[in-house]
Amino acid sequence: MTDTPQPQIYYGSLQQPLHPNAQYLLMQAEIGNGTYQTAEFMQKINAVSLDGITSSEGQRDVRNARTFMQSFSALGSTIKIEGFEPNREKLESFVNTTFAEMRTALQQK
């Protein structure tokens, strides 16, 4: 989404890049860089409403990101976020754009 390095999430000792759908959840939960107790982190993530996402496809994808995060959260007592600098406009656009719309935009280039 940007030219900056992709933000990272650490579930205990497992490190992964943060997909834009997961970044959207963090942004909406007002979670920034830092280390969080797993239970507190997931409580904030689970409280995020998906009502602001206009397409059912986008809601499904963000819901899947939440489920993914829930699964990996069991790997440790803390979750750490690094390099996360959310761009609200880009993240909202990403979750509200369907794959068909992305494909059409790429074909027009």
N, CA and C of each residue as an Amber inpcrd file, in Angstrom:
protein
   327
   0.8020000  -1.1900000   0.0000000   0.0000000   0.0000000   0.0000000
   0.8480000   1.2590000   0.0000000   2.0420000   1.2000000   0.5940000
   2.9070000   2.3670000   0.6250000   4.3110000   1.9270000   0.2710000
   5.1930000   2.9130000   0.1450000   6.5820000   2.6140000  -0.1490000
   7.3800000   2.3580000   1.1250000   6.7670000   2.5170000   2.2720000
   7.4500000   2.2860000   3.5390000   7.4450000   0.7950000   3.8470000
   8.3700000   0.3550000   4.6980000   8.3830000  -1.0680000   5.0570000
   7.0400000  -1.4800000   5.6590000   6.6510000  -2.7080000   5.4060000
   5.3760000  -3.2050000   5.8950000   5.4390000  -3.3830000   7.4110000
   4.4100000  -2.9190000   8.1070000   4.3990000  -3.1140000   9.5540000
   4.3660000  -4.5960000   9.9130000   4.8330000  -4.8810000  11.1150000
   4.9630000  -6.2680000  11.5720000   4.1410000  -6.4890000  12.8350000
   3.6850000  -7.7190000  13.0000000   3.0250000  -8.1450000  14.2220000
   3.7690000  -9.3680000  14.7400000   3.9260000  -9.4100000  16.0560000
   4.5940000 -10.5280000  16.7140000   3.5860000 -11.1720000  17.6610000
   3.2780000 -12.4250000  17.3990000   2.4490000 -13.2330000  18.2930000
   3.4170000 -14.0630000  19.1130000   3.7400000 -13.6070000  20.3150000
   4.8150000 -14.2680000  21.0490000   6.0930000 -14.0860000  20.2570000
   6.7060000 -15.1850000  19.8000000   7.9470000 -15.0890000  19.0290000
   7.7210000 -15.2080000  17.5140000   6.4850000 -15.4100000  17.0640000
   6.1900000 -15.5130000  15.6340000   5.9800000 -14.1230000  15.0510000
   6.7870000 -13.7760000  14.0620000   6.7030000 -12.4740000  13.4050000
   6.0300000 -12.6270000  12.0480000   5.1120000 -11.7040000  11.7200000
   4.4490000 -11.7050000  10.4190000   4.1980000 -10.2730000   9.9640000
   4.1790000 -10.0640000   8.6430000   3.7750000  -8.7370000   8.1520000
   2.2790000  -8.5460000   8.3750000   1.8770000  -7.3060000   8.5860000
   0.4670000  -6.9890000   8.8120000  -0.2250000  -6.7110000   7.4790000
  -1.1580000  -7.5520000   7.1140000  -1.9610000  -7.3540000   5.9060000
  -2.8060000  -6.0920000   6.0860000  -3.1420000  -5.3880000   5.0040000
  -3.9880000  -4.1940000   5.1250000  -5.3160000  -4.4360000   5.8480000
  -5.9070000  -5.6190000   5.7130000  -7.1440000  -5.8930000   6.4510000
  -6.8920000  -5.8770000   7.9610000  -5.7700000  -6.4460000   8.3920000
  -5.4070000  -6.4270000   9.8090000  -5.0500000  -5.0030000  10.2400000
  -4.3940000  -4.2480000   9.3530000  -4.0760000  -2.8520000   9.6640000
  -5.3460000  -2.0430000   9.8770000  -6.3680000  -2.3280000   9.0850000
  -7.6570000  -1.6500000   9.2440000  -8.2140000  -1.9300000  10.6400000
  -8.1630000  -3.1790000  11.0700000  -8.6460000  -3.5280000  12.4020000
  -7.8720000  -2.7860000  13.4860000  -6.5510000  -2.7430000  13.3660000
  -5.7380000  -2.0370000  14.3520000  -6.1070000  -0.5600000  14.3950000
  -6.2460000   0.0360000  13.2130000  -6.5870000   1.4520000  13.1320000
  -7.9240000   1.7170000  13.8160000  -8.9200000   0.9020000  13.5010000
 -10.2500000   1.0940000  14.0710000 -10.2720000   0.8320000  15.5800000
  -9.4100000  -0.0580000  16.0460000  -9.3170000  -0.3740000  17.4730000
  -8.4290000   0.6190000  18.2170000  -7.8290000   1.5500000  17.4780000
  -6.9110000   2.5410000  18.0400000  -5.7260000   1.8790000  18.7330000
  -5.1950000   0.8620000  18.0680000  -3.9990000   0.1680000  18.5320000
  -2.8240000   0.6680000  17.7100000  -1.7730000   1.0890000  18.3860000
  -0.5760000   1.5740000  17.7200000   0.6070000   0.6690000  17.9950000
   1.7780000   1.1790000  17.7020000   3.0070000   0.4290000  17.9600000
   3.1630000   0.2020000  19.4560000   3.6360000  -0.9770000  19.8040000
   3.8460000  -1.2960000  21.2100000   3.5590000  -2.7540000  21.4900000
   3.6430000  -3.1090000  22.7560000   3.4010000  -4.4810000  23.1980000
   2.1360000  -4.4920000  24.0530000   1.2750000  -5.4500000  23.7650000
  -0.0340000  -5.5520000  24.4210000  -0.2050000  -6.9490000  25.0040000
  -0.9000000  -7.0260000  26.1070000  -1.3170000  -8.3160000  26.6270000
  -2.3110000  -8.8930000  25.6210000  -2.1930000 -10.1670000  25.3260000
  -3.0070000 -10.7950000  24.2880000  -4.5020000 -10.5970000  24.5300000
  -4.9600000 -10.8060000  25.7360000  -6.3940000 -10.6920000  26.0170000
  -6.8960000  -9.2720000  25.7510000  -6.1460000  -8.2700000  26.1890000
  -6.5220000  -6.8670000  25.9780000  -6.5440000  -6.5410000  24.4800000
  -5.5190000  -6.9940000  23.7820000  -5.4050000  -6.7540000  22.3500000
  -6.6070000  -7.3410000  21.6070000  -6.9030000  -8.5990000  21.8800000
  -8.0020000  -9.2550000  21.1690000  -9.3610000  -8.6750000  21.5590000
  -9.5050000  -8.2270000  22.7770000 -10.7570000  -7.5860000  23.1760000
 -10.9960000  -6.3410000  22.3240000  -9.9600000  -5.5510000  22.1070000
 -10.0820000  -4.3520000  21.2750000 -10.3670000  -4.7150000  19.8080000
  -9.6790000  -5.7320000  19.2950000  -9.8780000  -6.1600000  17.9070000
 -11.2950000  -6.7000000  17.7190000 -11.7630000  -7.4990000  18.6580000
 -13.1020000  -8.0830000  18.5520000 -14.2080000  -7.0500000  18.6840000
 -13.9100000  -5.9050000  19.2890000 -14.9130000  -4.8520000  19.4700000
 -15.0860000  -3.9740000  18.2270000 -14.2080000  -4.1200000  17.2360000
 -14.2950000  -3.2830000  16.0350000 -15.5290000  -3.6630000  15.2220000
 -16.3410000  -2.6660000  14.9390000 -17.5200000  -2.8650000  14.0920000
 -17.0990000  -2.8870000  12.6250000 -17.7470000  -3.7330000  11.8490000
 -17.4750000  -3.7950000  10.4150000 -18.5260000  -3.0280000   9.6250000
 -19.3910000  -2.3100000  10.3050000 -20.4770000  -1.5780000   9.6520000
 -19.9860000  -0.5090000   8.6760000 -18.7920000   0.0260000   8.8860000
 -18.2610000   1.0610000   8.0040000 -17.7220000   0.5270000   6.6870000
 -17.6810000  -0.7900000   6.5330000 -17.1890000  -1.4060000   5.2950000
 -18.3940000  -1.6240000   4.3880000 -18.3360000  -1.0550000   3.1920000
 -19.5140000  -1.0090000   2.3250000 -19.8180000  -2.2970000   1.5790000
 -18.8340000  -3.1280000   1.3260000 -19.0990000  -4.3500000   0.5530000
 -19.0850000  -5.5770000   1.4550000 -19.9020000  -6.5440000   1.0970000
 -19.9080000  -7.7940000   1.8630000 -18.5670000  -8.5070000   1.7120000
 -17.9340000  -8.3750000   0.5490000 -16.6130000  -8.9770000   0.3280000
 -15.5920000  -8.3800000   1.2870000 -15.6110000  -7.0670000   1.4400000
 -14.6880000  -6.4010000   2.3500000 -14.9350000  -6.8010000   3.7870000
 -16.2070000  -6.8720000   4.1810000 -16.5300000  -7.3060000   5.5410000
 -16.0330000  -8.7260000   5.7910000 -16.2420000  -9.5930000   4.8070000
 -15.7890000 -10.9850000   4.9480000 -14.2720000 -11.0420000   5.1160000
 -13.5470000 -10.2810000   4.3040000 -12.0830000 -10.3190000   4.3550000
 -11.5450000  -9.7800000   5.6760000 -12.1510000  -8.7170000   6.1890000
 -11.7120000  -8.1700000   7.4700000 -12.0960000  -9.1170000   8.6040000
 -13.2480000  -9.7420000   8.5140000 -13.6610000 -10.7420000   9.5070000
 -12.6560000 -11.9040000   9.5050000 -12.2240000 -12.3180000   8.3080000
 -11.2240000 -13.3910000   8.2090000  -9.8960000 -12.9650000   8.8310000
  -9.5130000 -11.7060000   8.6390000  -8.2780000 -11.2080000   9.2520000
  -8.3860000 -11.2630000  10.7720000  -9.5580000 -10.9240000  11.2930000
  -9.7800000 -10.9710000  12.7430000  -9.6700000 -12.4150000  13.2440000
 -10.2540000 -13.3510000  12.5160000 -10.1820000 -14.7670000  12.8890000
  -8.7370000 -15.2600000  12.8590000  -7.9960000 -14.8510000  11.8460000
  -6.5870000 -15.2030000  11.7310000  -5.8190000 -14.6900000  12.9480000
  -6.0620000 -13.4250000  13.3060000  -5.3780000 -12.8420000  14.4560000
  -5.7500000 -13.5800000  15.7450000  -7.0190000 -13.9390000  15.8660000
  -7.4800000 -14.6820000  17.0430000  -6.7380000 -16.0220000  17.1520000
  -6.6010000 -16.7070000  16.0340000  -5.9150000 -18.0070000  16.0340000
  -4.4670000 -17.8810000  16.4660000  -3.7610000 -16.9140000  15.9160000
  -2.3450000 -16.7650000  16.2230000  -2.1010000 -16.1350000  17.5880000
  -3.0930000 -15.4610000  18.1370000  -2.9130000 -14.8290000  19.4440000
  -2.6380000 -15.8620000  20.5450000  -3.0230000 -17.0990000  20.3200000
  -2.7910000 -18.1580000  21.3130000  -1.3100000 -18.5280000  21.4320000
  -0.4740000 -18.0140000  20.5600000   0.9430000 -18.3810000  20.5680000
   1.7590000 -17.6890000  21.6520000   1.1850000 -16.7000000  22.3070000
   1.9570000 -16.0160000  23.3410000   1.0750000 -15.1740000  24.2290000
   1.6730000 -14.6900000  25.3010000   0.9210000 -13.8690000  26.2520000
   0.9000000 -12.3960000  25.8460000   1.7390000 -12.0560000  24.8590000
   1.7630000 -10.6740000  24.3740000   1.7310000 -10.6420000  22.8520000
   1.2880000  -9.5030000  22.3580000   1.3060000  -9.2160000  20.9230000
   1.9990000  -7.8740000  20.7670000   2.9410000  -7.8320000  19.8370000
   3.7240000  -6.6200000  19.6200000   3.4840000  -6.1090000  18.2030000
   3.3320000  -4.8030000  18.0650000   3.1560000  -4.1570000  16.7730000
   4.3530000  -3.2340000  16.5420000   4.9350000  -3.3150000  15.3450000
   6.0650000  -2.4520000  14.9810000   5.8520000  -1.8720000  13.5970000
   6.2550000  -0.6320000  13.4230000   6.2550000   0.0040000  12.1100000
   4.8770000   0.3450000  11.5770000   3.8990000   0.4480000  12.4410000
   2.5200000   0.7000000  12.0200000   2.2340000   2.1960000  12.0040000
   2.0370000   2.7260000  10.8160000   1.6900000   4.1300000  10.6180000
   0.4760000   4.1610000   9.7030000  -0.7220000   4.0290000  10.2820000
  -1.9290000   3.8900000   9.4590000  -2.2490000   5.1270000   8.6370000
  -2.6720000   4.8760000   7.4110000  -3.1800000   5.9160000   6.5240000
  -4.6700000   5.6190000   6.3610000  -5.4890000   6.3540000   7.0960000
  -6.9270000   6.0830000   7.1440000  -7.5360000   6.0290000   5.7490000
  -7.2230000   6.9890000   4.9200000  -7.8120000   7.0380000   3.5810000
  -7.4710000   5.7910000   2.7650000  -6.2190000   5.3850000   2.7760000
  -5.8070000   4.2080000   2.0040000  -6.3950000   2.9110000   2.5600000
  -6.4090000   2.7820000   3.8810000  -6.9410000   1.5520000   4.4650000
  -8.4480000   1.4400000   4.2550000  -9.1640000   2.5430000   4.4150000
 -10.6120000   2.5050000   4.1650000 -10.9040000   2.2120000   2.7010000
 -10.1110000   2.7760000   1.8140000 -10.2770000   2.4930000   0.3900000
 -10.0130000   1.0250000   0.0960000  -8.9560000   0.4710000   0.6970000
  -8.6040000  -0.9270000   0.4620000  -9.7380000  -1.8620000   0.8670000
 -10.2700000  -1.6880000   2.0820000 -11.3010000  -2.6150000   2.5540000
 -12.6400000  -2.4110000   1.8530000 -12.8110000  -1.2750000   1.1920000
 -14.0660000  -0.9940000   0.4910000 -13.9720000  -1.2080000  -1.0120000
 -12.8700000  -1.7690000  -1.4820000 -12.6800000  -2.0530000  -2.9050000
 -12.7430000  -3.5620000  -3.1080000 -13.5860000  -3.9950000  -4.0200000
 -13.7170000  -5.4290000  -4.2900000 -12.5840000  -5.8880000  -5.2150000
 -12.3850000  -7.1980000  -5.2850000 -11.3800000  -7.7380000  -6.1940000
 -11.7200000  -7.4020000  -7.6440000 -12.9880000  -7.4260000  -8.0000000
 -13.4010000  -7.0830000  -9.3670000 -13.0290000  -5.6380000  -9.6790000
 -13.2320000  -4.7440000  -8.7250000 -12.8630000  -3.3360000  -8.9390000
 -11.3510000  -3.1780000  -9.0560000 -10.5950000  -3.9280000  -8.2510000
  -9.1290000  -3.8790000  -8.3380000  -8.6520000  -4.3790000  -9.6950000
  -9.2440000  -5.4850000 -10.1530000  -8.8750000  -6.0590000 -11.4430000
  -9.1680000  -5.0670000 -12.5750000 -10.3180000  -4.4400000 -12.5440000
 -10.6820000  -3.4590000 -13.5690000  -9.7080000  -2.2980000 -13.5660000
  -9.3460000  -1.8050000 -12.3820000  -8.4120000  -0.6960000 -12.2870000
  -7.0470000  -1.0790000 -12.8440000  -6.5780000  -2.2930000 -12.5810000
  -5.2790000  -2.7440000 -13.0930000  -5.3140000  -2.8990000 -14.6110000
  -6.4240000  -3.3580000 -15.1450000  -6.5540000  -3.5380000 -16.5920000
  -6.5750000  -2.2040000 -17.3220000  -7.0300000  -1.1570000 -16.6790000
  -7.1140000   0.1490000 -17.2980000  -5.7790000   0.8670000 -17.3190000
  -4.8020000   0.3580000 -16.5830000  -3.4740000   0.9920000 -16.5450000
  -2.6620000   0.6350000 -17.7380000
